[in-house]
Amino acid sequence: MYLILLANVAATLLMTGVIWMVQVVHYPLFALVGREQFPAYEYAHSASITLLVMPLMLVELGTAFVLALSPTPGLDRLTPWIGLVLAAATWGVTLFFSIPAHNTLSGGFDAAAHAALVSSNWLRTLAWTAHSGLVIYWLGRLLG
């Protein structure tokens, strides 16, 4: 179980770093890409970011599911369920907000879609940050 826990910790912490960079650096820069270049830029962004985040998100969700269903020595029974809810929340925001916004942006820059992407991405940023706090708490309990 500790390898599952470590995989969850690593995926969660990595995704937290990625999402903060995307939120405060990358997404705001979308508005500076020229209109003619934007569809190609959006396509390149979506293709490359998916290769980076999809494996991490799958590991995070899968390991969160296992941790919630299987007792881990040294951890309580409630907080792994909270971790699963937080991981599922990032997937929900991705599926229902981020992907539709990116689909709109793939046709060209759209200020409303860009604003919706940036604002809804705060939900993912907060969920991953909370999940990071939780996994750091687990490490503190297990190592302390």
N, C-alpha and C positions, 0 to 999 in steps of 0.2 A: 504493500500500500504506500510505502514511503516514496517509491519511484513514481507512482501515480501522482502523489502530492507534489513532488518536485517538478514533474512535467507541468502540472497545473500552475504552480508558482512561476515557473519560467515563462510559460505562454502568457500568463496574465500580466506579469511585469513587462515583458517585451511589448505586448499590445498597448499597455498604458503609455509607454514611451512613444510608440508609433502614433497613437491617437492624439497625444498632446502636440507632437510635431505637425501632424496634419491639421489640427484645429487652429493652432496659432501662427503657423508659417505657410503651409501648403495651400489650404483652401482659400485664405484671404488673397493669395497671389493669383488665383484664377481670374480675378477681375482685371488683372494687368496684361493678360494674354490678348493679343490682337484678335479681332472678330474673324478674320480670314483663317488664322492659324488655330483658332480654338477647337473646332471639331477634331482635328488631328491630335491636338494636345490632350483633349479629354479622352480620346480613345487610348492614347499611349499611357496616360495616367491610370485609367481603369484597368488596362491589361497588366501593367507592371505592379500596381498596388495589390491586385488580386493575388498574384503569385507570392507576394510577401505575406499578406494577412490571412489568406484562406487556410493555409496549414496551421498557423497559430490559433486562429479562431476555432478550428475543428479540434485541435488538441485541448484547448481551454474548455470547450463545451463538453467534449467526451470525458475528460478527466473530472470535470465538475460533477457530471452525472454519476460517475463511479464513486466519487467521494461522498456524494449525498446518499447513495444507496448502501454503501459499505462502511461500517465503523472503522475509523482510523485511530489506533491507540494514541492517546494524548490529546485528541480533539473531542469536543463536545458533539452532540448529534444535530444541533440547530444550525451552527454557522456554515457547515457544508451545504445545507439547503439554501442559505442566503447566497452563497457563492454561485450555486446553480441558477438561482433567480437572476442574479446580476449578469451571468454569462448569457442566459436566455434573453435578457433585456437588450444586450448589445446586438444579438441576432435579430430581434424584433425591430429595432430601430433601423438596422441595416436593410432588412427586407422591405419594410413599409415606408421608409422615408429616404434613406440614402440611395438605394438603387433606383427608385423612381426619379429622384432629382438628377442622378447621373444620366439616366435615360433621356430626360428632357435636355440636359446639357450636351448630350452627344449630337444633337441637331444644331448646335450653335449656342453661344453664350446667351443666357437668359437670366436677367438680374433677379427676378423673383425666384427662380429655381436655385440660383446660387445662394440667395439669402436663406431659403428654406434648408438647403444643405448645411450651411454654416450653423444656423440656429438649432436644427435637429441633431447635429453632430455633438452639440454640448451634452445631450442625453447619453450618448455613447462615452464621451469623455468622462462624465461624472460616474457612470456605471463602472468603467474600467478602473478609474481612480479608487472608487469604493472597494472594488474587488481586490485591488492591490493592497489597500489597507488591511483587508481581511487576511490575505495570504501572508502578509508581514506579521500580523498578529499570530497566525498559526505557527510561523517559524519561531517567533519569540517564545511561545508556549512550549514548543517541542525542544528548543535549544536551551531554554532557561531552566 
